[in-house]
Amino acid sequence: MSLVAATAKGVGLMSRVVSMEVAMRVVIDPVLCESNALCVGLAPSVFELDEDDTLAVLDERPEEDLRADVQAAAAACPKRAITVVDG
């Protein structure tokens, strides 16, 4: 393979766009949380109330397809105890 062909081939690889999803992390402030459970209704695969009626996060790093539900849960929290962090 010539240097020109190798360079062109390498440029072709560099020009491809790679789609990378930004992972999110769900954080609950236990001091603010009153276990109102609105989040449980909006994102039941991420939040639940345990046997003591304390909010539990089932998945701190939910899949990207749950982002809208998790953000809705955070927005609905009356005490603003839920934070969605990217990365």
MODELLER restraints for C-alpha pairs under 7 A, 6 or more apart:
rsr = mdl.restraints
at = mdl.atoms
rsr.add(forms.Gaussian(group=physical.xy_distance, feature=features.Distance(at['CA:22:A'], at['CA:86:A']), mean=6.38, stdev=0.5))
rsr.add(forms.Gaussian(group=physical.xy_distance, feature=features.Distance(at['CA:22:A'], at['CA:87:A']), mean=6.00, stdev=0.5))
rsr.add(forms.Gaussian(group=physical.xy_distance, feature=features.Distance(at['CA:23:A'], at['CA:64:A']), mean=6.85, stdev=0.5))
rsr.add(forms.Gaussian(group=physical.xy_distance, feature=features.Distance(at['CA:23:A'], at['CA:86:A']), mean=5.90, stdev=0.5))
rsr.add(forms.Gaussian(group=physical.xy_distance, feature=features.Distance(at['CA:23:A'], at['CA:87:A']), mean=5.10, stdev=0.5))
rsr.add(forms.Gaussian(group=physical.xy_distance, feature=features.Distance(at['CA:24:A'], at['CA:61:A']), mean=5.75, stdev=0.5))
rsr.add(forms.Gaussian(group=physical.xy_distance, feature=features.Distance(at['CA:24:A'], at['CA:62:A']), mean=6.95, stdev=0.5))
rsr.add(forms.Gaussian(group=physical.xy_distance, feature=features.Distance(at['CA:24:A'], at['CA:84:A']), mean=6.51, stdev=0.5))
rsr.add(forms.Gaussian(group=physical.xy_distance, feature=features.Distance(at['CA:24:A'], at['CA:85:A']), mean=5.49, stdev=0.5))
rsr.add(forms.Gaussian(group=physical.xy_distance, feature=features.Distance(at['CA:24:A'], at['CA:86:A']), mean=4.41, stdev=0.5))
rsr.add(forms.Gaussian(group=physical.xy_distance, feature=features.Distance(at['CA:24:A'], at['CA:87:A']), mean=5.53, stdev=0.5))
rsr.add(forms.Gaussian(group=physical.xy_distance, feature=features.Distance(at['CA:25:A'], at['CA:60:A']), mean=5.42, stdev=0.5))
rsr.add(forms.Gaussian(group=physical.xy_distance, feature=features.Distance(at['CA:25:A'], at['CA:61:A']), mean=4.70, stdev=0.5))
rsr.add(forms.Gaussian(group=physical.xy_distance, feature=features.Distance(at['CA:25:A'], at['CA:84:A']), mean=5.81, stdev=0.5))
rsr.add(forms.Gaussian(group=physical.xy_distance, feature=features.Distance(at['CA:25:A'], at['CA:85:A']), mean=5.08, stdev=0.5))
rsr.add(forms.Gaussian(group=physical.xy_distance, feature=features.Distance(at['CA:25:A'], at['CA:86:A']), mean=6.29, stdev=0.5))
rsr.add(forms.Gaussian(group=physical.xy_distance, feature=features.Distance(at['CA:25:A'], at['CA:87:A']), mean=6.97, stdev=0.5))
rsr.add(forms.Gaussian(group=physical.xy_distance, feature=features.Distance(at['CA:26:A'], at['CA:60:A']), mean=4.94, stdev=0.5))
rsr.add(forms.Gaussian(group=physical.xy_distance, feature=features.Distance(at['CA:26:A'], at['CA:61:A']), mean=6.40, stdev=0.5))
rsr.add(forms.Gaussian(group=physical.xy_distance, feature=features.Distance(at['CA:26:A'], at['CA:83:A']), mean=5.95, stdev=0.5))
rsr.add(forms.Gaussian(group=physical.xy_distance, feature=features.Distance(at['CA:26:A'], at['CA:84:A']), mean=4.87, stdev=0.5))
rsr.add(forms.Gaussian(group=physical.xy_distance, feature=features.Distance(at['CA:26:A'], at['CA:85:A']), mean=6.38, stdev=0.5))
rsr.add(forms.Gaussian(group=physical.xy_distance, feature=features.Distance(at['CA:27:A'], at['CA:82:A']), mean=5.80, stdev=0.5))
rsr.add(forms.Gaussian(group=physical.xy_distance, feature=features.Distance(at['CA:27:A'], at['CA:83:A']), mean=5.11, stdev=0.5))
rsr.add(forms.Gaussian(group=physical.xy_distance, feature=features.Distance(at['CA:27:A'], at['CA:84:A']), mean=6.38, stdev=0.5))
rsr.add(forms.Gaussian(group=physical.xy_distance, feature=features.Distance(at['CA:28:A'], at['CA:81:A']), mean=5.55, stdev=0.5))
rsr.add(forms.Gaussian(group=physical.xy_distance, feature=features.Distance(at['CA:28:A'], at['CA:82:A']), mean=4.73, stdev=0.5))
rsr.add(forms.Gaussian(group=physical.xy_distance, feature=features.Distance(at['CA:28:A'], at['CA:83:A']), mean=6.42, stdev=0.5))
rsr.add(forms.Gaussian(group=physical.xy_distance, feature=features.Distance(at['CA:29:A'], at['CA:81:A']), mean=4.99, stdev=0.5))
rsr.add(forms.Gaussian(group=physical.xy_distance, feature=features.Distance(at['CA:29:A'], at['CA:82:A']), mean=6.56, stdev=0.5))
rsr.add(forms.Gaussian(group=physical.xy_distance, feature=features.Distance(at['CA:32:A'], at['CA:79:A']), mean=6.01, stdev=0.5))
rsr.add(forms.Gaussian(group=physical.xy_distance, feature=features.Distance(at['CA:32:A'], at['CA:81:A']), mean=5.29, stdev=0.5))
rsr.add(forms.Gaussian(group=physical.xy_distance, feature=features.Distance(at['CA:33:A'], at['CA:79:A']), mean=6.38, stdev=0.5))
rsr.add(forms.Gaussian(group=physical.xy_distance, feature=features.Distance(at['CA:33:A'], at['CA:81:A']), mean=5.25, stdev=0.5))
rsr.add(forms.Gaussian(group=physical.xy_distance, feature=features.Distance(at['CA:35:A'], at['CA:53:A']), mean=6.66, stdev=0.5))
rsr.add(forms.Gaussian(group=physical.xy_distance, feature=features.Distance(at['CA:35:A'], at['CA:54:A']), mean=5.87, stdev=0.5))
rsr.add(forms.Gaussian(group=physical.xy_distance, feature=features.Distance(at['CA:35:A'], at['CA:55:A']), mean=5.49, stdev=0.5))
rsr.add(forms.Gaussian(group=physical.xy_distance, feature=features.Distance(at['CA:38:A'], at['CA:73:A']), mean=6.77, stdev=0.5))
rsr.add(forms.Gaussian(group=physical.xy_distance, feature=features.Distance(at['CA:38:A'], at['CA:76:A']), mean=6.67, stdev=0.5))
rsr.add(forms.Gaussian(group=physical.xy_distance, feature=features.Distance(at['CA:38:A'], at['CA:77:A']), mean=6.50, stdev=0.5))
rsr.add(forms.Gaussian(group=physical.xy_distance, feature=features.Distance(at['CA:39:A'], at['CA:47:A']), mean=6.47, stdev=0.5))
rsr.add(forms.Gaussian(group=physical.xy_distance, feature=features.Distance(at['CA:39:A'], at['CA:73:A']), mean=4.40, stdev=0.5))
rsr.add(forms.Gaussian(group=physical.xy_distance, feature=features.Distance(at['CA:39:A'], at['CA:77:A']), mean=6.75, stdev=0.5))
rsr.add(forms.Gaussian(group=physical.xy_distance, feature=features.Distance(at['CA:40:A'], at['CA:47:A']), mean=5.01, stdev=0.5))
rsr.add(forms.Gaussian(group=physical.xy_distance, feature=features.Distance(at['CA:40:A'], at['CA:48:A']), mean=5.42, stdev=0.5))
rsr.add(forms.Gaussian(group=physical.xy_distance, feature=features.Distance(at['CA:42:A'], at['CA:69:A']), mean=5.99, stdev=0.5))
rsr.add(forms.Gaussian(group=physical.xy_distance, feature=features.Distance(at['CA:42:A'], at['CA:72:A']), mean=6.94, stdev=0.5))
rsr.add(forms.Gaussian(group=physical.xy_distance, feature=features.Distance(at['CA:42:A'], at['CA:73:A']), mean=5.61, stdev=0.5))
rsr.add(forms.Gaussian(group=physical.xy_distance, feature=features.Distance(at['CA:43:A'], at['CA:69:A']), mean=5.45, stdev=0.5))
rsr.add(forms.Gaussian(group=physical.xy_distance, feature=features.Distance(at['CA:43:A'], at['CA:70:A']), mean=5.98, stdev=0.5))
rsr.add(forms.Gaussian(group=physical.xy_distance, feature=features.Distance(at['CA:43:A'], at['CA:73:A']), mean=6.58, stdev=0.5))
rsr.add(forms.Gaussian(group=physical.xy_distance, feature=features.Distance(at['CA:45:A'], at['CA:58:A']), mean=6.86, stdev=0.5))
rsr.add(forms.Gaussian(group=physical.xy_distance, feature=features.Distance(at['CA:46:A'], at['CA:57:A']), mean=5.79, stdev=0.5))
rsr.add(forms.Gaussian(group=physical.xy_distance, feature=features.Distance(at['CA:46:A'], at['CA:58:A']), mean=4.93, stdev=0.5))
rsr.add(forms.Gaussian(group=physical.xy_distance, feature=features.Distance(at['CA:46:A'], at['CA:59:A']), mean=5.12, stdev=0.5))
rsr.add(forms.Gaussian(group=physical.xy_distance, feature=features.Distance(at['CA:46:A'], at['CA:62:A']), mean=6.91, stdev=0.5))
rsr.add(forms.Gaussian(group=physical.xy_distance, feature=features.Distance(at['CA:47:A'], at['CA:55:A']), mean=6.94, stdev=0.5))
rsr.add(forms.Gaussian(group=physical.xy_distance, feature=features.Distance(at['CA:47:A'], at['CA:56:A']), mean=5.78, stdev=0.5))
rsr.add(forms.Gaussian(group=physical.xy_distance, feature=features.Distance(at['CA:47:A'], at['CA:57:A']), mean=4.71, stdev=0.5))
rsr.add(forms.Gaussian(group=physical.xy_distance, feature=features.Distance(at['CA:47:A'], at['CA:58:A']), mean=5.51, stdev=0.5))
rsr.add(forms.Gaussian(group=physical.xy_distance, feature=features.Distance(at['CA:48:A'], at['CA:55:A']), mean=5.83, stdev=0.5))
rsr.add(forms.Gaussian(group=physical.xy_distance, feature=features.Distance(at['CA:48:A'], at['CA:56:A']), mean=5.31, stdev=0.5))
rsr.add(forms.Gaussian(group=physical.xy_distance, feature=features.Distance(at['CA:48:A'], at['CA:57:A']), mean=6.56, stdev=0.5))
rsr.add(forms.Gaussian(group=physical.xy_distance, feature=features.Distance(at['CA:48:A'], at['CA:58:A']), mean=6.92, stdev=0.5))
rsr.add(forms.Gaussian(group=physical.xy_distance, feature=features.Distance(at['CA:49:A'], at['CA:55:A']), mean=4.56, stdev=0.5))
rsr.add(forms.Gaussian(group=physical.xy_distance, feature=features.Distance(at['CA:49:A'], at['CA:56:A']), mean=5.79, stdev=0.5))
rsr.add(forms.Gaussian(group=physical.xy_distance, feature=features.Distance(at['CA:50:A'], at['CA:56:A']), mean=6.38, stdev=0.5))
rsr.add(forms.Gaussian(group=physical.xy_distance, feature=features.Distance(at['CA:71:A'], at['CA:84:A']), mean=6.88, stdev=0.5))
rsr.add(forms.Gaussian(group=physical.xy_distance, feature=features.Distance(at['CA:74:A'], at['CA:80:A']), mean=6.67, stdev=0.5))
rsr.add(forms.Gaussian(group=physical.xy_distance, feature=features.Distance(at['CA:74:A'], at['CA:82:A']), mean=4.94, stdev=0.5))
rsr.add(forms.Gaussian(group=physical.xy_distance, feature=features.Distance(at['CA:74:A'], at['CA:83:A']), mean=6.33, stdev=0.5))
